[in-house]
Every structure is written in C-alpha cells, then in structure tokens.
Amino acid sequence: MTELFETVRTYFGFSFVRYAFLAGTMIALASSLLGVTLVLKRFSYIGDGLSHTAFGAMAIASVLKLTNNTIFVLPVTVLCAVLILCAKESSKIKGDASVAMISVGALALGYFLMNIFSPPSNLSGDVCSTLFGSTLILTLTKADMLISIIISVLVILFFIFFYNKIFAITFDEDFAFACGTKTRLLNIILAAVIAVIIVLAMNLVGSLLISALIIFPAISSMMLFKSFKHVIIASCTISVFGAVTGIFASILGGTPVGSTIVIINITIFAICKLMSVLLNRR
C-alpha cells in the first residue's frame, strides 16, 4: 500500500497528469448532467451521431494543418447537432435516418481524408487515438486544460440556471410549450451544448466511446433512483468516479485511457443493475 501511494505521489508530480485529472473530472461532470436528459428524452443516438461527426471534422482540421483543431471542430459539430435536431422534426427525414446519414458520412469522409493526406506510418496511430482516445488526455497542455474547465463550468452553470425548464421539456415537452416555454429554442441550445461536450470528451475517451461516457452514468443511476434530482446527483458521482478511476488505472497499468474509463462505467452499471434486482426482491 505504501508503494502504491508513493507511485501516485510520483505521478502527480508531473503536470500532464494533474492536467488530465482536472480536465477529465470536469468533462465527466458536465457530460453526466446532459446524459440524463438525453436518455430520458430518447436522444441517446444524437451523442453517437455527433461523435462520428466530430471525428470527420477533426480529420478535415488535420488535413488543413490547423494549429488548434477545436476552432474548426467545435462549430462544425454544433452545426450538425442543430441540423440533426431540425431533421428530427422533418416529415421527410426522420431523426434516426438523419443521424445515420450524417454520422456514417462524416466517419467515412474523415477516414478517407486521413488515409490520403496522413503519412502511412502515422495513419493507424492517428485513427486509433482519435477514435479511442488512447493517450490524448495525457497530452493536454495547460491551455487545453483551462479551456476544458471553463467550458465545462459554463455547461454546468447553464444546466443549473435552466434546471426547471430542462426538467419540463424532459418529461412533458408539449405541456412546457403550452406553458410558454420556447421548447424548440431550448432544444437547439441543448443540442449545441451536447455538441460542445462531445468535442471536449474526444480528448478523454475518443470519438467512438463518447456515448458511453454520456449514457452509462445516467442509466446506472436510474437503476437505483427514481427522482430526477437524485438521478442527476448519482449520475454526476458515478461519472466523476469512473473518469478519475479510469485515468488513474490507465496510468498505473499502461492501458488506453478511454477504454479503461468505459470498462469501469460498464462495471458500475452491472453493479447498479444487480443492486436494483436485489432491492426489488425485498
């Protein structure tokens, strides 16, 4: 045990480890807040679709050799989030079809561009890092960490400030609209905020595993709690615990950060599911 604490102390002496823990904690916290609303509104597929879109946008940014990919990836992902939401309300193109079209198209375009313009020796590494977040979180600079924290704090404040309206559109959007809530505008803002979180989370778990970071904590908390407020609190706790434990385990074990975090979240879900079954039997 003494050796373990000494190892942890040694690792925390490196700035990149501290940056990873701070950014990872805040991103996980912000993701879990929106994850509950996504699951309850049955918008889970949007997270998966936008993650593929973000991969395509990042590939284009890499081809253009932009020094800061976020400047390009963020607005493109937000725009696609709004397009998906608007398509959901279209009578010609349903929501799930629009997600499939945009996500698969972006994923294919991203890999196509990276295959053509990236050096063959770096292609596999670039694709794996982007898709699965192999070590991206451990290469954050101080500026990247600050940006992640600031944006995450803004997302959390948005959720707190609009808590009542988000609660209303989550459970009964028609009633909220009848009461004067601008549901369409709020849904668009929610989609944009989700896109922002997905772009941030790419550094943590990679584009293909983002949905797990958003959805698993929410589903796990719903196994044990019924109140919206309690589910939110439990989801935040589970998400932060999973992110911190995953980063810590990946550093000590040399495993991919994103996959480790997702596996821990899957384990937590299995435990919550088992607890739910046992509690219902009593």
Buried (B, 14 or more C-beta within 10 A) or exposed (E): EEEEEEEBEEBEEEEBBBBBBBBBBBBBBBBBBBBBBBBBBEBBBBBBBBBBBBBBBBBBBBBEEBEEBBEBBBBBBBBBBBBBBBBBEEEEBEBBEBBBBBBEEBBEBBBEBBEEBBEEEEBEEBBBBBBBBBBBBBEBEEEBBBBBBEBBEEBBEBBEEBBEBBBBBBEEBEEBBEEEBEBBEBBBBBBBBBBBBBBBBBBBBBBBBBBBBBBBBBBBBBBBBEEBEEBBBBBBBBBBBBBBBBBBBBBEEEBBBBBBBBBBBBBBBEEBBEEBEEEEEE
